[in-house]
Amino acid sequence: TDMDAMKKYNDARKAFYKGDFPAATWVQITRLFMPDAKLEVELVAHLPAK
């Protein structure tokens, strides 16, 4: 919910991932469903067949 905080953490993200970055979208909103939450994560993962 705070784009200025995203800018600060983006430097850490760049340091962690070398080369190709995973896809990401940053969207500013006024609030989340849980009032104390700072971020919401939604992802799709591909797990190989066993």
mmCIF entry with sequence, helices, sheets and N, C-alpha, C, O atoms, coordinates in Angstrom:
data_MODEL
# 
_entry.id   MODEL 
# 
_entity.id                         1 
_entity.type                       polymer 
_entity.pdbx_number_of_molecules   1 
# 
_entity_poly.entity_id                      1 
_entity_poly.type                           'polypeptide(L)' 
_entity_poly.nstd_linkage                   no 
_entity_poly.nstd_monomer                   no 
_entity_poly.pdbx_seq_one_letter_code       TDMDAMKKYNDARKAFYKGDFPAATWVQITRLFMPDAKLEVELVAHLPAK 
_entity_poly.pdbx_seq_one_letter_code_can   TDMDAMKKYNDARKAFYKGDFPAATWVQITRLFMPDAKLEVELVAHLPAK 
_entity_poly.pdbx_strand_id                 A 
# 
loop_
_entity_poly_seq.entity_id 
_entity_poly_seq.num 
_entity_poly_seq.mon_id 
_entity_poly_seq.hetero 
1 1  THR n 
1 2  ASP n 
1 3  MET n 
1 4  ASP n 
1 5  ALA n 
1 6  MET n 
1 7  LYS n 
1 8  LYS n 
1 9  TYR n 
1 10 ASN n 
1 11 ASP n 
1 12 ALA n 
1 13 ARG n 
1 14 LYS n 
1 15 ALA n 
1 16 PHE n 
1 17 TYR n 
1 18 LYS n 
1 19 GLY n 
1 20 ASP n 
1 21 PHE n 
1 22 PRO n 
1 23 ALA n 
1 24 ALA n 
1 25 THR n 
1 26 TRP n 
1 27 VAL n 
1 28 GLN n 
1 29 ILE n 
1 30 THR n 
1 31 ARG n 
1 32 LEU n 
1 33 PHE n 
1 34 MET n 
1 35 PRO n 
1 36 ASP n 
1 37 ALA n 
1 38 LYS n 
1 39 LEU n 
1 40 GLU n 
1 41 VAL n 
1 42 GLU n 
1 43 LEU n 
1 44 VAL n 
1 45 ALA n 
1 46 HIS n 
1 47 LEU n 
1 48 PRO n 
1 49 ALA n 
1 50 LYS n 
# 
_struct_asym.id          A 
_struct_asym.entity_id   1 
# 
_struct_conf.conf_type_id            HELX_P 
_struct_conf.id                      HELX_P1 
_struct_conf.pdbx_PDB_helix_id       AA1 
_struct_conf.beg_label_comp_id       MET 
_struct_conf.beg_label_asym_id       A 
_struct_conf.beg_label_seq_id        3 
_struct_conf.pdbx_beg_PDB_ins_code   ? 
_struct_conf.end_label_comp_id       PHE 
_struct_conf.end_label_asym_id       A 
_struct_conf.end_label_seq_id        16 
_struct_conf.pdbx_end_PDB_ins_code   ? 
_struct_conf.beg_auth_comp_id        MET 
_struct_conf.beg_auth_asym_id        A 
_struct_conf.beg_auth_seq_id         3 
_struct_conf.end_auth_comp_id        PHE 
_struct_conf.end_auth_asym_id        A 
_struct_conf.end_auth_seq_id         16 
_struct_conf.pdbx_PDB_helix_class    1 
_struct_conf.details                 ? 
_struct_conf.pdbx_PDB_helix_length   14 
# 
_struct_conf_type.id          HELX_P 
_struct_conf_type.criteria    ? 
_struct_conf_type.reference   ? 
# 
loop_
_atom_site.group_PDB 
_atom_site.id 
_atom_site.type_symbol 
_atom_site.label_atom_id 
_atom_site.label_alt_id 
_atom_site.label_comp_id 
_atom_site.label_asym_id 
_atom_site.label_entity_id 
_atom_site.label_seq_id 
_atom_site.pdbx_PDB_ins_code 
_atom_site.Cartn_x 
_atom_site.Cartn_y 
_atom_site.Cartn_z 
_atom_site.occupancy 
_atom_site.B_iso_or_equiv 
_atom_site.pdbx_formal_charge 
_atom_site.auth_seq_id 
_atom_site.auth_comp_id 
_atom_site.auth_asym_id 
_atom_site.auth_atom_id 
_atom_site.pdbx_PDB_model_num 
ATOM 1   N N  . THR A 1 1  ? 0.810  -1.202  0.000   1.00 0.00 ? 1  THR A N  1 
ATOM 2   C CA . THR A 1 1  ? 0.000  0.000   0.000   1.00 0.00 ? 1  THR A CA 1 
ATOM 3   C C  . THR A 1 1  ? 0.854  1.267   0.000   1.00 0.00 ? 1  THR A C  1 
ATOM 4   O O  . THR A 1 1  ? 0.312  2.372   -0.041  1.00 0.00 ? 1  THR A O  1 
ATOM 5   N N  . ASP A 1 2  ? 2.169  1.125   0.045   1.00 0.00 ? 2  ASP A N  1 
ATOM 6   C CA . ASP A 1 2  ? 3.079  2.274   0.118   1.00 0.00 ? 2  ASP A CA 1 
ATOM 7   C C  . ASP A 1 2  ? 4.130  2.164   -0.983  1.00 0.00 ? 2  ASP A C  1 
ATOM 8   O O  . ASP A 1 2  ? 5.066  1.372   -0.873  1.00 0.00 ? 2  ASP A O  1 
ATOM 9   N N  . MET A 1 3  ? 3.977  2.953   -2.037  1.00 0.00 ? 3  MET A N  1 
ATOM 10  C CA . MET A 1 3  ? 4.891  2.868   -3.173  1.00 0.00 ? 3  MET A CA 1 
ATOM 11  C C  . MET A 1 3  ? 6.306  3.292   -2.807  1.00 0.00 ? 3  MET A C  1 
ATOM 12  O O  . MET A 1 3  ? 7.263  2.795   -3.401  1.00 0.00 ? 3  MET A O  1 
ATOM 13  N N  . ASP A 1 4  ? 6.465  4.197   -1.846  1.00 0.00 ? 4  ASP A N  1 
ATOM 14  C CA . ASP A 1 4  ? 7.810  4.587   -1.422  1.00 0.00 ? 4  ASP A CA 1 
ATOM 15  C C  . ASP A 1 4  ? 8.528  3.421   -0.764  1.00 0.00 ? 4  ASP A C  1 
ATOM 16  O O  . ASP A 1 4  ? 9.734  3.258   -0.950  1.00 0.00 ? 4  ASP A O  1 
ATOM 17  N N  . ALA A 1 5  ? 7.813  2.608   -0.001  1.00 0.00 ? 5  ALA A N  1 
ATOM 18  C CA . ALA A 1 5  ? 8.410  1.415   0.605   1.00 0.00 ? 5  ALA A CA 1 
ATOM 19  C C  . ALA A 1 5  ? 8.800  0.417   -0.483  1.00 0.00 ? 5  ALA A C  1 
ATOM 20  O O  . ALA A 1 5  ? 9.835  -0.242  -0.377  1.00 0.00 ? 5  ALA A O  1 
ATOM 21  N N  . MET A 1 6  ? 7.984  0.304   -1.520  1.00 0.00 ? 6  MET A N  1 
ATOM 22  C CA . MET A 1 6  ? 8.301  -0.614  -2.617  1.00 0.00 ? 6  MET A CA 1 
ATOM 23  C C  . MET A 1 6  ? 9.622  -0.230  -3.259  1.00 0.00 ? 6  MET A C  1 
ATOM 24  O O  . MET A 1 6  ? 10.429 -1.100  -3.584  1.00 0.00 ? 6  MET A O  1 
ATOM 25  N N  . LYS A 1 7  ? 9.851  1.058   -3.444  1.00 0.00 ? 7  LYS A N  1 
ATOM 26  C CA . LYS A 1 7  ? 11.099 1.511   -4.058  1.00 0.00 ? 7  LYS A CA 1 
ATOM 27  C C  . LYS A 1 7  ? 12.303 1.101   -3.215  1.00 0.00 ? 7  LYS A C  1 
ATOM 28  O O  . LYS A 1 7  ? 13.344 0.726   -3.754  1.00 0.00 ? 7  LYS A O  1 
ATOM 29  N N  . LYS A 1 8  ? 12.162 1.173   -1.906  1.00 0.00 ? 8  LYS A N  1 
ATOM 30  C CA . LYS A 1 8  ? 13.255 0.790   -1.006  1.00 0.00 ? 8  LYS A CA 1 
ATOM 31  C C  . LYS A 1 8  ? 13.536 -0.711  -1.113  1.00 0.00 ? 8  LYS A C  1 
ATOM 32  O O  . LYS A 1 8  ? 14.697 -1.115  -1.183  1.00 0.00 ? 8  LYS A O  1 
ATOM 33  N N  . TYR A 1 9  ? 12.500 -1.531  -1.126  1.00 0.00 ? 9  TYR A N  1 
ATOM 34  C CA . TYR A 1 9  ? 12.685 -2.978  -1.169  1.00 0.00 ? 9  TYR A CA 1 
ATOM 35  C C  . TYR A 1 9  ? 13.038 -3.478  -2.557  1.00 0.00 ? 9  TYR A C  1 
ATOM 36  O O  . TYR A 1 9  ? 13.533 -4.596  -2.698  1.00 0.00 ? 9  TYR A O  1 
ATOM 37  N N  . ASN A 1 10 ? 12.798 -2.680  -3.579  1.00 0.00 ? 10 ASN A N  1 
ATOM 38  C CA . ASN A 1 10 ? 13.154 -3.093  -4.926  1.00 0.00 ? 10 ASN A CA 1 
ATOM 39  C C  . ASN A 1 10 ? 14.665 -3.230  -5.079  1.00 0.00 ? 10 ASN A C  1 
ATOM 40  O O  . ASN A 1 10 ? 15.126 -4.069  -5.853  1.00 0.00 ? 10 ASN A O  1 
ATOM 41  N N  . ASP A 1 11 ? 15.449 -2.425  -4.357  1.00 0.00 ? 11 ASP A N  1 
ATOM 42  C CA . ASP A 1 11 ? 16.907 -2.566  -4.392  1.00 0.00 ? 11 ASP A CA 1 
ATOM 43  C C  . ASP A 1 11 ? 17.331 -3.927  -3.846  1.00 0.00 ? 11 ASP A C  1 
ATOM 44  O O  . ASP A 1 11 ? 18.235 -4.559  -4.392  1.00 0.00 ? 11 ASP A O  1 
ATOM 45  N N  . ALA A 1 12 ? 16.683 -4.380  -2.772  1.00 0.00 ? 12 ALA A N  1 
ATOM 46  C CA . ALA A 1 12 ? 16.981 -5.705  -2.216  1.00 0.00 ? 12 ALA A CA 1 
ATOM 47  C C  . ALA A 1 12 ? 16.589 -6.794  -3.207  1.00 0.00 ? 12 ALA A C  1 
ATOM 48  O O  . ALA A 1 12 ? 17.295 -7.794  -3.340  1.00 0.00 ? 12 ALA A O  1 
ATOM 49  N N  . ARG A 1 13 ? 15.481 -6.610  -3.894  1.00 0.00 ? 13 ARG A N  1 
ATOM 50  C CA . ARG A 1 13 ? 15.031 -7.588  -4.898  1.00 0.00 ? 13 ARG A CA 1 
ATOM 51  C C  . ARG A 1 13 ? 16.051 -7.692  -6.029  1.00 0.00 ? 13 ARG A C  1 
ATOM 52  O O  . ARG A 1 13 ? 16.379 -8.793  -6.471  1.00 0.00 ? 13 ARG A O  1 
ATOM 53  N N  . LYS A 1 14 ? 16.549 -6.556  -6.493  1.00 0.00 ? 14 LYS A N  1 
ATOM 54  C CA . LYS A 1 14 ? 17.548 -6.555  -7.564  1.00 0.00 ? 14 LYS A CA 1 
ATOM 55  C C  . LYS A 1 14 ? 18.840 -7.231  -7.122  1.00 0.00 ? 14 LYS A C  1 
ATOM 56  O O  . LYS A 1 14 ? 19.489 -7.905  -7.922  1.00 0.00 ? 14 LYS A O  1 
ATOM 57  N N  . ALA A 1 15 ? 19.220 -7.059  -5.858  1.00 0.00 ? 15 ALA A N  1 
ATOM 58  C CA . ALA A 1 15 ? 20.441 -7.681  -5.347  1.00 0.00 ? 15 ALA A CA 1 
ATOM 59  C C  . ALA A 1 15 ? 20.281 -9.194  -5.219  1.00 0.00 ? 15 ALA A C  1 
ATOM 60  O O  . ALA A 1 15 ? 21.244 -9.939  -5.401  1.00 0.00 ? 15 ALA A O  1 
ATOM 61  N N  . PHE A 1 16 ? 19.068 -9.648  -4.905  1.00 0.00 ? 16 PHE A N  1 
ATOM 62  C CA . PHE A 1 16 ? 18.823 -11.077 -4.705  1.00 0.00 ? 16 PHE A CA 1 
ATOM 63  C C  . PHE A 1 16 ? 18.780 -11.831 -6.030  1.00 0.00 ? 16 PHE A C  1 
ATOM 64  O O  . PHE A 1 16 ? 19.396 -12.889 -6.163  1.00 0.00 ? 16 PHE A O  1 
ATOM 65  N N  . TYR A 1 17 ? 18.060 -11.295 -7.007  1.00 0.00 ? 17 TYR A N  1 
ATOM 66  C CA . TYR A 1 17 ? 17.919 -11.957 -8.305  1.00 0.00 ? 17 TYR A CA 1 
ATOM 67  C C  . TYR A 1 17 ? 18.987 -11.440 -9.254  1.00 0.00 ? 17 TYR A C  1 
ATOM 68  O O  . TYR A 1 17 ? 19.098 -10.234 -9.475  1.00 0.00 ? 17 TYR A O  1 
ATOM 69  N N  . LYS A 1 18 ? 19.757 -12.333 -9.803  1.00 0.00 ? 18 LYS A N  1 
ATOM 70  C CA . LYS A 1 18 ? 20.776 -11.979 -10.790 1.00 0.00 ? 18 LYS A CA 1 
ATOM 71  C C  . LYS A 1 18 ? 20.251 -12.356 -12.175 1.00 0.00 ? 18 LYS A C  1 
ATOM 72  O O  . LYS A 1 18 ? 19.736 -13.459 -12.357 1.00 0.00 ? 18 LYS A O  1 
ATOM 73  N N  . GLY A 1 19 ? 20.374 -11.472 -13.134 1.00 0.00 ? 19 GLY A N  1 
ATOM 74  C CA . GLY A 1 19 ? 19.926 -11.792 -14.492 1.00 0.00 ? 19 GLY A CA 1 
ATOM 75  C C  . GLY A 1 19 ? 18.436 -11.586 -14.651 1.00 0.00 ? 19 GLY A C  1 
ATOM 76  O O  . GLY A 1 19 ? 17.923 -10.501 -14.377 1.00 0.00 ? 19 GLY A O  1 
ATOM 77  N N  . ASP A 1 20 ? 17.735 -12.620 -15.092 1.00 0.00 ? 20 ASP A N  1 
ATOM 78  C CA . ASP A 1 20 ? 16.298 -12.520 -15.348 1.00 0.00 ? 20 ASP A CA 1 
ATOM 79  C C  . ASP A 1 20 ? 15.518 -12.455 -14.040 1.00 0.00 ? 20 ASP A C  1 
ATOM 80  O O  . ASP A 1 20 ? 15.722 -13.268 -13.138 1.00 0.00 ? 20 ASP A O  1 
ATOM 81  N N  . PHE A 1 21 ? 14.625 -11.476 -13.954 1.00 0.00 ? 21 PHE A N  1 
ATOM 82  C CA . PHE A 1 21 ? 13.778 -11.321 -12.776 1.00 0.00 ? 21 PHE A CA 1 
ATOM 83  C C  . PHE A 1 21 ? 12.477 -12.092 -12.974 1.00 0.00 ? 21 PHE A C  1 
ATOM 84  O O  . PHE A 1 21 ? 11.995 -12.198 -14.102 1.00 0.00 ? 21 PHE A O  1 
ATOM 85  N N  . PRO A 1 22 ? 11.899 -12.630 -11.904 1.00 0.00 ? 22 PRO A N  1 
ATOM 86  C CA . PRO A 1 22 ? 10.568 -13.218 -12.034 1.00 0.00 ? 22 PRO A CA 1 
ATOM 87  C C  . PRO A 1 22 ? 9.551  -12.102 -12.297 1.00 0.00 ? 22 PRO A C  1 
ATOM 88  O O  . PRO A 1 22 ? 9.771  -10.950 -11.924 1.00 0.00 ? 22 PRO A O  1 
ATOM 89  N N  . ALA A 1 23 ? 8.461  -12.451 -12.930 1.00 0.00 ? 23 ALA A N  1 
ATOM 90  C CA . ALA A 1 23 ? 7.426  -11.460 -13.217 1.00 0.00 ? 23 ALA A CA 1 
ATOM 91  C C  . ALA A 1 23 ? 6.870  -10.889 -11.917 1.00 0.00 ? 23 ALA A C  1 
ATOM 92  O O  . ALA A 1 23 ? 6.711  -11.610 -10.932 1.00 0.00 ? 23 ALA A O  1 
ATOM 93  N N  . ALA A 1 24 ? 6.581  -9.609  -11.920 1.00 0.00 ? 24 ALA A N  1 
ATOM 94  C CA . ALA A 1 24 ? 6.012  -8.955  -10.742 1.00 0.00 ? 24 ALA A CA 1 
ATOM 95  C C  . ALA A 1 24 ? 5.197  -7.752  -11.189 1.00 0.00 ? 24 ALA A C  1 
ATOM 96  O O  . ALA A 1 24 ? 5.488  -7.136  -12.214 1.00 0.00 ? 24 ALA A O  1 
ATOM 97  N N  . THR A 1 25 ? 4.185  -7.428  -10.419 1.00 0.00 ? 25 THR A N  1 
ATOM 98  C CA . THR A 1 25 ? 3.363  -6.252  -10.661 1.00 0.00 ? 25 THR A CA 1 
ATOM 99  C C  . THR A 1 25 ? 3.225  -5.492  -9.357  1.00 0.00 ? 25 THR A C  1 
ATOM 100 O O  . THR A 1 25 ? 2.909  -6.083  -8.324  1.00 0.00 ? 25 THR A O  1 
ATOM 101 N N  . TRP A 1 26 ? 3.454  -4.201  -9.393  1.00 0.00 ? 26 TRP A N  1 
ATOM 102 C CA . TRP A 1 26 ? 3.321  -3.349  -8.209  1.00 0.00 ? 26 TRP A CA 1 
ATOM 103 C C  . TRP A 1 26 ? 2.147  -2.412  -8.449  1.00 0.00 ? 26 TRP A C  1 
ATOM 104 O O  . TRP A 1 26 ? 2.139  -1.657  -9.421  1.00 0.00 ? 26 TRP A O  1 
ATOM 105 N N  . VAL A 1 27 ? 1.154  -2.460  -7.561  1.00 0.00 ? 27 VAL A N  1 
ATOM 106 C CA . VAL A 1 27 ? -0.040 -1.635  -7.696  1.00 0.00 ? 27 VAL A CA 1 
ATOM 107 C C  . VAL A 1 27 ? -0.318 -0.958  -6.363  1.00 0.00 ? 27 VAL A C  1 
ATOM 108 O O  . VAL A 1 27 ? -0.373 -1.626  -5.330  1.00 0.00 ? 27 VAL A O  1 
ATOM 109 N N  . GLN A 1 28 ? -0.493 0.351   -6.374  1.00 0.00 ? 28 GLN A N  1 
ATOM 110 C CA . GLN A 1 28 ? -0.814 1.047   -5.128  1.00 0.00 ? 28 GLN A CA 1 
ATOM 111 C C  . GLN A 1 28 ? -2.325 1.068   -4.929  1.00 0.00 ? 28 GLN A C  1 
ATOM 112 O O  . GLN A 1 28 ? -3.086 1.368   -5.848  1.00 0.00 ? 28 GLN A O  1 
ATOM 113 N N  . ILE A 1 29 ? -2.743 0.740   -3.704  1.00 0.00 ? 29 ILE A N  1 
ATOM 114 C CA . ILE A 1 29 ? -4.152 0.773   -3.329  1.00 0.00 ? 29 ILE A CA 1 
ATOM 115 C C  . ILE A 1 29 ? -4.279 1.528   -2.012  1.00 0.00 ? 29 ILE A C  1 
ATOM 116 O O  . ILE A 1 29 ? -3.274 1.815   -1.363  1.00 0.00 ? 29 ILE A O  1 
ATOM 117 N N  . THR A 1 30 ? -5.489 1.848   -1.621  1.00 0.00 ? 30 THR A N  1 
ATOM 118 C CA . THR A 1 30 ? -5.678 2.608   -0.383  1.00 0.00 ? 30 THR A CA 1 
ATOM 119 C C  . THR A 1 30 ? -5.606 1.732   0.852   1.00 0.00 ? 30 THR A C  1 
ATOM 120 O O  . THR A 1 30 ? -5.165 2.191   1.906   1.00 0.00 ? 30 THR A O  1 
ATOM 121 N N  . ARG A 1 31 ? -6.037 0.461   0.744   1.00 0.00 ? 31 ARG A N  1 
ATOM 122 C CA . ARG A 1 31 ? -5.948 -0.437  1.896   1.00 0.00 ? 31 ARG A CA 1 
ATOM 123 C C  . ARG A 1 31 ? -6.172 -1.873  1.445   1.00 0.00 ? 31 ARG A C  1 
ATOM 124 O O  . ARG A 1 31 ? -6.653 -2.133  0.342   1.00 0.00 ? 31 ARG A O  1 
ATOM 125 N N  . LEU A 1 32 ? -5.810 -2.794  2.326   1.00 0.00 ? 32 LEU A N  1 
ATOM 126 C CA . LEU A 1 32 ? -6.039 -4.216  2.104   1.00 0.00 ? 32 LEU A CA 1 
ATOM 127 C C  . LEU A 1 32 ? -7.186 -4.686  2.992   1.00 0.00 ? 32 LEU A C  1 
ATOM 128 O O  . LEU A 1 32 ? -7.636 -3.947  3.868   1.00 0.00 ? 32 LEU A O  1 
ATOM 129 N N  . PHE A 1 33 ? -7.659 -5.905  2.771   1.00 0.00 ? 33 PHE A N  1 
ATOM 130 C CA . PHE A 1 33 ? -8.756 -6.471  3.557   1.00 0.00 ? 33 PHE A CA 1 
ATOM 131 C C  . PHE A 1 33 ? -8.408 -6.515  5.036   1.00 0.00 ? 33 PHE A C  1 
ATOM 132 O O  . PHE A 1 33 ? -9.225 -6.152  5.882   1.00 0.00 ? 33 PHE A O  1 
ATOM 133 N N  . MET A 1 34 ? -7.184 -6.963  5.349   1.00 0.00 ? 34 MET A N  1 
ATOM 134 C CA . MET A 1 34 ? -6.727 -7.010  6.742   1.00 0.00 ? 34 MET A CA 1 
ATOM 135 C C  . MET A 1 34 ? -6.063 -5.671  7.067   1.00 0.00 ? 34 MET A C  1 
ATOM 136 O O  . MET A 1 34 ? -5.041 -5.343  6.464   1.00 0.00 ? 34 MET A O  1 
ATOM 137 N N  . PRO A 1 35 ? -6.606 -4.895  7.993   1.00 0.00 ? 35 PRO A N  1 
ATOM 138 C CA . PRO A 1 35 ? -6.112 -3.534  8.244   1.00 0.00 ? 35 PRO A CA 1 
ATOM 139 C C  . PRO A 1 35 ? -4.628 -3.438  8.598   1.00 0.00 ? 35 PRO A C  1 
ATOM 140 O O  . PRO A 1 35 ? -3.991 -2.440  8.262   1.00 0.00 ? 35 PRO A O  1 
ATOM 141 N N  . ASP A 1 36 ? -4.059 -4.446  9.266   1.00 0.00 ? 36 ASP A N  1 
ATOM 142 C CA . ASP A 1 36 ? -2.653 -4.386  9.664   1.00 0.00 ? 36 ASP A CA 1 
ATOM 143 C C  . ASP A 1 36 ? -1.699 -4.929  8.602   1.00 0.00 ? 36 ASP A C  1 
ATOM 144 O O  . ASP A 1 36 ? -0.482 -4.858  8.774   1.00 0.00 ? 36 ASP A O  1 
ATOM 145 N N  . ALA A 1 37 ? -2.233 -5.467  7.513   1.00 0.00 ? 37 ALA A N  1 
ATOM 146 C CA . ALA A 1 37 ? -1.388 -6.046  6.464   1.00 0.00 ? 37 ALA A CA 1 
ATOM 147 C C  . ALA A 1 37 ? -0.683 -4.944  5.683   1.00 0.00 ? 37 ALA A C  1 
ATOM 148 O O  . ALA A 1 37 ? -1.246 -3.876  5.445   1.00 0.00 ? 37 ALA A O  1 
ATOM 149 N N  . LYS A 1 38 ? 0.556  -5.221  5.290   1.00 0.00 ? 38 LYS A N  1 
ATOM 150 C CA . LYS A 1 38 ? 1.338  -4.276  4.487   1.00 0.00 ? 38 LYS A CA 1 
ATOM 151 C C  . LYS A 1 38 ? 1.376  -4.665  3.017   1.00 0.00 ? 38 LYS A C  1 
ATOM 152 O O  . LYS A 1 38 ? 1.603  -3.816  2.155   1.00 0.00 ? 38 LYS A O  1 
ATOM 153 N N  . LEU A 1 39 ? 1.155  -5.950  2.723   1.00 0.00 ? 39 LEU A N  1 
ATOM 154 C CA . LEU A 1 39 ? 1.166  -6.397  1.341   1.00 0.00 ? 39 LEU A CA 1 
ATOM 155 C C  . LEU A 1 39 ? 0.309  -7.634  1.191   1.00 0.00 ? 39 LEU A C  1 
ATOM 156 O O  . LEU A 1 39 ? -0.017 -8.312  2.166   1.00 0.00 ? 39 LEU A O  1 
ATOM 157 N N  . GLU A 1 40 ? -0.047 -7.911  -0.045  1.00 0.00 ? 40 GLU A N  1 
ATOM 158 C CA . GLU A 1 40 ? -0.795 -9.114  -0.376  1.00 0.00 ? 40 GLU A CA 1 
ATOM 159 C C  . GLU A 1 40 ? -0.040 -9.794  -1.506  1.00 0.00 ? 40 GLU A C  1 
ATOM 160 O O  . GLU A 1 40 ? 0.388  -9.140  -2.457  1.00 0.00 ? 40 GLU A O  1 
ATOM 161 N N  . VAL A 1 41 ? 0.120  -11.092 -1.402  1.00 0.00 ? 41 VAL A N  1 
ATOM 162 C CA . VAL A 1 41 ? 0.859  -11.851 -2.405  1.00 0.00 ? 41 VAL A CA 1 
ATOM 163 C C  . VAL A 1 41 ? -0.078 -12.863 -3.036  1.00 0.00 ? 41 VAL A C  1 
ATOM 164 O O  . VAL A 1 41 ? -0.770 -13.608 -2.342  1.00 0.00 ? 41 VAL A O  1 
ATOM 165 N N  . GLU A 1 42 ? -0.091 -12.880 -4.350  1.00 0.00 ? 42 GLU A N  1 
ATOM 166 C CA . GLU A 1 42 ? -0.849 -13.874 -5.097  1.00 0.00 ? 42 GLU A CA 1 
ATOM 167 C C  . GLU A 1 42 ? 0.114  -14.469 -6.107  1.00 0.00 ? 42 GLU A C  1 
ATOM 168 O O  . GLU A 1 42 ? 0.817  -13.737 -6.803  1.00 0.00 ? 42 GLU A O  1 
ATOM 169 N N  . LEU A 1 43 ? 0.152  -15.793 -6.192  1.00 0.00 ? 43 LEU A N  1 
ATOM 170 C CA . LEU A 1 43 ? 1.099  -16.403 -7.109  1.00 0.00 ? 43 LEU A CA 1 
ATOM 171 C C  . LEU A 1 43 ? 0.543  -17.661 -7.730  1.00 0.00 ? 43 LEU A C  1 
ATOM 172 O O  . LEU A 1 43 ? -0.417 -18.258 -7.243  1.00 0.00 ? 43 LEU A O  1 
ATOM 173 N N  . VAL A 1 44 ? 1.173  -18.041 -8.812  1.00 0.00 ? 44 VAL A N  1 
ATOM 174 C CA . VAL A 1 44 ? 0.886  -19.295 -9.493  1.00 0.00 ? 44 VAL A CA 1 
ATOM 175 C C  . VAL A 1 44 ? 2.211  -20.024 -9.610  1.00 0.00 ? 44 VAL A C  1 
ATOM 176 O O  . VAL A 1 44 ? 3.196  -19.460 -10.086 1.00 0.00 ? 44 VAL A O  1 
ATOM 177 N N  . ALA A 1 45 ? 2.238  -21.281 -9.176  1.00 0.00 ? 45 ALA A N  1 
ATOM 178 C CA . ALA A 1 45 ? 3.471  -22.069 -9.229  1.00 0.00 ? 45 ALA A CA 1 
ATOM 179 C C  . ALA A 1 45 ? 3.241  -23.323 -10.062 1.00 0.00 ? 45 ALA A C  1 
ATOM 180 O O  . ALA A 1 45 ? 2.171  -23.929 -10.010 1.00 0.00 ? 45 ALA A O  1 
ATOM 181 N N  . HIS A 1 46 ? 4.244  -23.700 -10.821 1.00 0.00 ? 46 HIS A N  1 
ATOM 182 C CA . HIS A 1 46 ? 4.194  -24.940 -11.592 1.00 0.00 ? 46 HIS A CA 1 
ATOM 183 C C  . HIS A 1 46 ? 5.051  -25.957 -10.870 1.00 0.00 ? 46 HIS A C  1 
ATOM 184 O O  . HIS A 1 46 ? 6.256  -25.765 -10.707 1.00 0.00 ? 46 HIS A O  1 
ATOM 185 N N  . LEU A 1 47 ? 4.425  -27.041 -10.436 1.00 0.00 ? 47 LEU A N  1 
ATOM 186 C CA . LEU A 1 47 ? 5.153  -28.110 -9.762  1.00 0.00 ? 47 LEU A CA 1 
ATOM 187 C C  . LEU A 1 47 ? 5.304  -29.269 -10.733 1.00 0.00 ? 47 LEU A C  1 
ATOM 188 O O  . LEU A 1 47 ? 4.318  -29.696 -11.335 1.00 0.00 ? 47 LEU A O  1 
ATOM 189 N N  . PRO A 1 48 ? 6.510  -29.786 -10.899 1.00 0.00 ? 48 PRO A N  1 
ATOM 190 C CA . PRO A 1 48 ? 6.710  -30.893 -11.833 1.00 0.00 ? 48 PRO A CA 1 
ATOM 191 C C  . PRO A 1 48 ? 5.991  -32.153 -11.359 1.00 0.00 ? 48 PRO A C  1 
ATOM 192 O O  . PRO A 1 48 ? 5.827  -32.372 -10.159 1.00 0.00 ? 48 PRO A O  1 
ATOM 193 N N  . ALA A 1 49 ? 5.570  -32.971 -12.306 1.00 0.00 ? 49 ALA A N  1 
ATOM 194 C CA . ALA A 1 49 ? 4.923  -34.243 -11.972 1.00 0.00 ? 49 ALA A CA 1 
ATOM 195 C C  . ALA A 1 49 ? 5.923  -35.158 -11.293 1.00 0.00 ? 49 ALA A C  1 
ATOM 196 O O  . ALA A 1 49 ? 7.116  -35.125 -11.596 1.00 0.00 ? 49 ALA A O  1 
ATOM 197 N N  . LYS A 1 50 ? 5.438  -35.968 -10.383 1.00 0.00 ? 50 LYS A N  1 
ATOM 198 C CA . LYS A 1 50 ? 6.333  -36.899 -9.674  1.00 0.00 ? 50 LYS A CA 1 
ATOM 199 C C  . LYS A 1 50 ? 6.336  -38.249 -10.323 1.00 0.00 ? 50 LYS A C  1 
ATOM 200 O O  . LYS A 1 50 ? 7.030  -39.155 -9.862  1.00 0.00 ? 50 LYS A O  1 
# 
